[in-house]
Amino acid sequence: MGESMKIGVVGLGKISGQYLNTLSDRDDIEIVAVADLDELRAETVGAEIGVSAMSVDDLIASDAVDAVLNLTVPAAHADICGRAIAAGKHVFVEKPLALSASDGVELVRAARESGVRLGCAPDTVLGAGVQTALAVIDRGDIGVPVGASAVWAAPGHELWHPSPEFYYQPGAGPLFDMGPYYLTALVSMLGPVVRVSGHASRSERQREVATGPKTGLPVPVDVETHVTAVLEHASGVASTVTMSFEVWATRMAGIEVYGTAGTLAVPDPNRFFDPVEIYTADTGEWTPVDHCAGHREGGRGLGLIDMAEAVREDREHRASGELALHVLEIMESVLKAGAGHGVVNLSTTTARPAPLAWKEVAT
Ligand SMILES: NC(=O)c1ccc[n+]([C@@H]2O[C@H](COP(=O)([O-])OP(=O)(O)OC[C@H]3O[C@@H](n4cnc5c(N)ncnc54)[C@H](O)[C@@H]3O)[C@@H](O)[C@H]2O)c1
């Protein structure tokens, strides 16, 4: 193995612990610096994992950093990514790529022109769950895909997140927050989308923080909280999608793919290793499918590990900026279609990421 990729982490909130866990003690990745707007948080995390806490500017400018892992809130994604790319760093960013597709286009262009990699969450689709589903489709076990359904619904993230304000601001809401998992899985399995229609609305329900030091504080709602959409894939497959912060309970959550010979129950795309099930016209019953592709272990950060490997092997990385941009444009277009009661044609497309063979996480 060549030199390890030296990572500077920007944004040390709730999700950062999962990344630090996946990325610690590896030969191919080394975390060398951390930064956060909250300097005390950066000092504390830096001391815990034994690396320098820096200002965001210093981290981005540091010669010790090859790649910036951007785990800030959505409103800061494009700014931090753009500055890191301009400084010649590779970047891996949490989802969504940016608040708008036009900002996303700019990031993808800038990364390409600078010769650096731009990667984006979710990387959960690299786990054995979704990768096995993809393998089942590719080997024709459900025949030819005709349609798919994706539903994620919950009462709202303010019930569990200690700082849930950003989930109700542009860049989040159920579509921009949870949509990336479902849409990335749909595009990975069924290919790019060419046009969408949609509907988006919100209730009058007052939201307040339900846990942590901010308990009881109101959460202003500046996004649509119930979104439904129809996506037409280039292949002709139609996916119906519902993403909602308005649902107290549902029995319809998940992704199903409907083929000419059967139905595939795709595991939760926000998780790595959930079970896959198939129902075929031949068997007439639901049967579990053994995991046969994707990562057997690991967690958030696998997409960055794949990106570092792709740099070493001079190949495309899977959780790419292009894929994230396409997903971002789908989401933006669904809201546009909903607002205009029409259909929106997409201007971006993406290659279906290369399927991932059954893989142990190499350290
Ligand atoms: N919390 C989850 O379960 C979860 C799961 C998957 C993905 N994500 C994604 O991860 C990202 C972060 O979510 P979180 O839950 O960790 O949020 P958080 O609010 O807990 O943490 C965000 C951190 O980023 C810092 N920050 C914000 N703007 C910054 C800037 N301009 N420069 C430097 N630091 C800045 C904040 O001070 C904070 O420490 C979001 O994009 C979210 O969609 C979160």
The ligand as a Gaussian input file, in Angstrom:
#p B3LYP/6-31G(d) Opt

LIG

0 1
 N      -26.953000      13.124000      12.974000
 C      -27.121000      12.100000      12.167000
 O      -27.619000      11.023000      12.559000
 C      -26.677000      12.180000      10.736000
 C      -26.702000      11.002000      10.007000
 C      -26.232000      11.010000       8.696000
 C      -25.796000      12.185000       8.131000
 N      -25.815000      13.348000       8.833000
 C      -25.348000      14.563000       8.155000
 O      -24.141000      14.976000       8.766000
 C      -24.038000      16.409000       8.736000
 C      -23.831000      16.888000      10.159000
 O      -24.911000      16.438000      10.951000
 P      -24.789000      16.377000      12.535000
 O      -26.010000      15.670000      12.989000
 O      -23.451000      15.867000      12.929000
 O      -24.924000      17.942000      12.860000
 P      -24.497000      18.694000      14.208000
 O      -25.248000      19.966000      14.223000
 O      -24.582000      17.754000      15.363000
 O      -22.950000      18.993000      13.941000
 C      -22.475000      19.878000      12.940000
 C      -21.137000      20.446000      13.384000
 O      -20.615000      21.272000      12.348000
 C      -20.141000      22.474000      12.917000
 N      -20.207000      23.516000      11.892000
 C      -21.319000      24.048000      11.328000
 N      -20.964000      24.947000      10.385000
 C      -19.612000      24.956000      10.363000
 C      -18.648000      25.675000       9.609000
 N      -19.009000      26.583000       8.687000
 N      -17.336000      25.444000       9.831000
 C      -16.965000      24.539000      10.769000
 N      -17.821000      23.828000      11.526000
 C      -19.129000      24.049000      11.308000
 C      -21.050000      22.749000      14.102000
 O      -20.439000      23.616000      15.039000
 C      -21.261000      21.330000      14.635000
 O      -20.262000      20.945000      15.557000
 C      -25.336000      16.918000       8.080000
 O      -25.093000      17.151000       6.720000
 C      -26.308000      15.748000       8.251000
 O      -27.235000      15.704000       7.199000
 C      -26.220000      13.357000      10.141000

